[in-house]
Amino acid sequence: MRKTYFTPGPAELFPTVEQHYRDAFELQLGSISHRSAQFRSIYQHTVEQLRILMDIPESNGIFFTGSATEIWERIIQNTVEHESFHLVNGSFSKKFYDFSKELNKYAHQYEKPFGEGFDYAEITVPEYSELICTTANETSSGVQMRPAEIHKLKRANKDKFVAVDMVSSAPYPDLDFNTIDTAFFSVQKSFGMPAGLGCWIANPAMLEKSNRMKTHENQIGTYHSLPSLFKNFEKFETPETPNVMAIYVLGKVAEDMNKIGIETIRKETERKAKLLYSFAEKSDFLEIFVKNPEHRSQTVVVVNVVGRSAADIIKQVQADANLVIGSGYGDFKASQLRIANFAAVNVEQVEALIEVMKK
Amino acid sequence: MRKTYFTPGPAELFPTVEQHYRDAFELQLGSISHRSAQFRSIYQHTVEQLRILMDIPESNGIFFTGSATEIWERIIQNTVEHESFHLVNGSFSKKFYDFSKELNKYAHQYEKPFGEGFDYAEITVPEYSELICTTANETSSGVQMRPAEIHKLKRANKDKFVAVDMVSSAPYPDLDFNTIDTAFFSVQKSFGMPAGLGCWIANPAMLEKSNRMKTHENQIGTYHSLPSLFKNFEKFETPETPNVMAIYVLGKVAEDMNKIGIETIRKETERKAKLLYSFAEKSDFLEIFVKNPEHRSQTVVVVNVVGRSAADIIKQVQADANLVIGSGYGDFKASQLRIANFAAVNVEQVEALIEVMKK
């Protein structure tokens, strides 16, 4: 009996994913050359579907890595000579900041307590920061930073790069890729695929910076440096042998999403999130964790558990109805639940989860 | 009508791979947490099967990356403060060398012409080299370096790390992991899986070096530094969300190979290679590229095409019998064929290929 996953990544598979993998095996995509016309057309198709879905300009490169985690490292390596600035409010935004320090950069942070979010007006960007790292969706705490705030940050800091970690919300946030410089996600969250692929979107200004850093003898990495990625991208190729099947399936999932329409997906996401937050508000054993409604994630709903054991709720819901809820992150494992609200689960499934949780 | 691939990576899928992926979907491995007991037991199983298959000591870590290409970068980053030494005789050994230079290290090379191999006796290792990079199987030219020669190199240079690129021959080479320090492969060659996973085997001495480098403020990377990998490995976890399904399938393929037995696989590989080299020798339109029989790869057979077009042969063989031969690498595309001899294809299939090629 298959379970339905409401976990924030890895997550429930998008309904068409398994069939797309069957097709991929039928087409023997596990055996084709990554330097063949067939592969190049697969890469191109995926790029085109993502451009439509997320409104990404032609000038932006769309690259593939082993994971989104890798992209934290690559962004710092390719754009930061000396200083980066990080909005830190949870485990994942903190890791991006930690990576900068591990890469021997001078990393500044503006930190807010777990469960709180950022608005443009309160942010002071250190003068010499070359890169501002924002998180559209802090997966550990269920806090979002709205695109409008991120855009204001970039417009007020045109000479600095703005990176957006949209790992647990893509394609939901309506980011303006003509404004921000770079964003990234991985496939095992809202795209509902098995893990094994990160996706990095970057503009030409980032390439220019990495080239400049290279001439200054900075170490910008090797096969996944921006010059290497952009160069191969010109012919829809990758520097190394990539996860060909995942690139194919991502393109198919993006195509499926385009058939539904991104606006519909956004509305549905908000509708389902509203159901979950309303339920938590009315519940006598749950409370919404994020106090400011404007900072409440639409794709990862985090609630405190009151008067019960979070682990017991998770166990019970799984035993009763084969539904798997995400546990709180790290220290919050015992006291919180994280309910993923990705595109793979529809309104009916969310309503069913709520019914089960009402006990 | 499915094709049979004799390409050196991506390659023909090992016969059980598709079923293992079906099982993985049935088990919903695309949705499980990478920090769950279930995942940890999957990782552990894969490690145990690889230890048996390749005779890897308990003290060695076995890690997963996005690709083997990534491992070139990680090895240099984690073990080379200043100088590395590279045996270069083709595109892939050259790339390993190039990566060292791109990472701002002082990279020495001993270069031999395309098609020639290395023996211990002729190698002079630069005094201050910290790492010696060898290639067990140079995929571009079909040249192997025999394990005995690699072991001699390490024994004569105990204070230096010896790395072995076994990407297009693992698990065939009988490497002594108590002698060499590190080796690596990717899954889309002889393990016959779709691409998307690199496998890095490293000993504790490498971890020690990377820790020392860290205290000397070297930049050893972030999530895929050896300290990070070893730490997570203690609990059979990964630093980032990995390609869970591929780790599962690799463990299953290794288990299938263990049922056959590594000695049997080695004998079969040599038997099939002998058939191919004999055919080339007797053929009036092919000749063996690698002159020295001791340097002839057993897993990637490279032949010159004489008096015909290599591309025509490839096209004809595919049209006649749905068999896909690998083309020559780079500049040799017009004049060579590379016939992969991985575990996925059996003696009958190799004999059938030879029959078709006899025209």
HADDOCK unambig.tbl for C-alpha pairs under 7 A between the chains (distance, minus, plus):
assign (segid A and resid 5 and name CA) (segid B and resid 31 and name CA) 6.93 0.50 0.50
assign (segid A and resid 10 and name CA) (segid B and resid 30 and name CA) 6.72 0.50 0.50
assign (segid A and resid 10 and name CA) (segid B and resid 31 and name CA) 4.83 0.50 0.50
assign (segid A and resid 10 and name CA) (segid B and resid 32 and name CA) 6.03 0.50 0.50
assign (segid A and resid 10 and name CA) (segid B and resid 33 and name CA) 5.81 0.50 0.50
assign (segid A and resid 11 and name CA) (segid B and resid 31 and name CA) 4.64 0.50 0.50
assign (segid A and resid 12 and name CA) (segid B and resid 31 and name CA) 5.59 0.50 0.50
assign (segid A and resid 13 and name CA) (segid B and resid 31 and name CA) 6.76 0.50 0.50
assign (segid A and resid 30 and name CA) (segid B and resid 10 and name CA) 6.72 0.50 0.50
assign (segid A and resid 30 and name CA) (segid B and resid 193 and name CA) 6.73 0.50 0.50
assign (segid A and resid 30 and name CA) (segid B and resid 194 and name CA) 4.01 0.50 0.50
assign (segid A and resid 30 and name CA) (segid B and resid 195 and name CA) 6.64 0.50 0.50
assign (segid A and resid 31 and name CA) (segid B and resid 5 and name CA) 6.93 0.50 0.50
assign (segid A and resid 31 and name CA) (segid B and resid 10 and name CA) 4.83 0.50 0.50
assign (segid A and resid 31 and name CA) (segid B and resid 11 and name CA) 4.64 0.50 0.50
assign (segid A and resid 31 and name CA) (segid B and resid 12 and name CA) 5.57 0.50 0.50
assign (segid A and resid 31 and name CA) (segid B and resid 13 and name CA) 6.73 0.50 0.50
assign (segid A and resid 31 and name CA) (segid B and resid 194 and name CA) 6.61 0.50 0.50
assign (segid A and resid 32 and name CA) (segid B and resid 10 and name CA) 6.02 0.50 0.50
assign (segid A and resid 33 and name CA) (segid B and resid 10 and name CA) 5.79 0.50 0.50
assign (segid A and resid 66 and name CA) (segid B and resid 66 and name CA) 4.34 0.50 0.50
assign (segid A and resid 69 and name CA) (segid B and resid 240 and name CA) 6.23 0.50 0.50
assign (segid A and resid 73 and name CA) (segid B and resid 222 and name CA) 6.98 0.50 0.50
assign (segid A and resid 99 and name CA) (segid B and resid 222 and name CA) 5.97 0.50 0.50
assign (segid A and resid 102 and name CA) (segid B and resid 222 and name CA) 6.22 0.50 0.50
assign (segid A and resid 103 and name CA) (segid B and resid 219 and name CA) 5.72 0.50 0.50
assign (segid A and resid 103 and name CA) (segid B and resid 221 and name CA) 6.47 0.50 0.50
assign (segid A and resid 104 and name CA) (segid B and resid 219 and name CA) 6.69 0.50 0.50
assign (segid A and resid 193 and name CA) (segid B and resid 30 and name CA) 6.76 0.50 0.50
assign (segid A and resid 194 and name CA) (segid B and resid 30 and name CA) 4.03 0.50 0.50
assign (segid A and resid 194 and name CA) (segid B and resid 31 and name CA) 6.62 0.50 0.50
assign (segid A and resid 195 and name CA) (segid B and resid 30 and name CA) 6.65 0.50 0.50
assign (segid A and resid 195 and name CA) (segid B and resid 241 and name CA) 6.82 0.50 0.50
assign (segid A and resid 195 and name CA) (segid B and resid 242 and name CA) 6.26 0.50 0.50
assign (segid A and resid 195 and name CA) (segid B and resid 243 and name CA) 5.06 0.50 0.50
assign (segid A and resid 195 and name CA) (segid B and resid 244 and name CA) 6.52 0.50 0.50
assign (segid A and resid 196 and name CA) (segid B and resid 196 and name CA) 6.74 0.50 0.50
assign (segid A and resid 196 and name CA) (segid B and resid 242 and name CA) 5.83 0.50 0.50
assign (segid A and resid 196 and name CA) (segid B and resid 243 and name CA) 4.08 0.50 0.50
assign (segid A and resid 219 and name CA) (segid B and resid 103 and name CA) 5.69 0.50 0.50
assign (segid A and resid 219 and name CA) (segid B and resid 104 and name CA) 6.69 0.50 0.50
assign (segid A and resid 221 and name CA) (segid B and resid 103 and name CA) 6.48 0.50 0.50
assign (segid A and resid 222 and name CA) (segid B and resid 73 and name CA) 6.97 0.50 0.50
assign (segid A and resid 222 and name CA) (segid B and resid 99 and name CA) 5.96 0.50 0.50
assign (segid A and resid 222 and name CA) (segid B and resid 102 and name CA) 6.23 0.50 0.50
assign (segid A and resid 240 and name CA) (segid B and resid 69 and name CA) 6.22 0.50 0.50
assign (segid A and resid 241 and name CA) (segid B and resid 195 and name CA) 6.82 0.50 0.50
assign (segid A and resid 242 and name CA) (segid B and resid 195 and name CA) 6.25 0.50 0.50
assign (segid A and resid 242 and name CA) (segid B and resid 196 and name CA) 5.82 0.50 0.50
assign (segid A and resid 243 and name CA) (segid B and resid 195 and name CA) 5.06 0.50 0.50
assign (segid A and resid 243 and name CA) (segid B and resid 196 and name CA) 4.08 0.50 0.50
assign (segid A and resid 244 and name CA) (segid B and resid 195 and name CA) 6.50 0.50 0.50
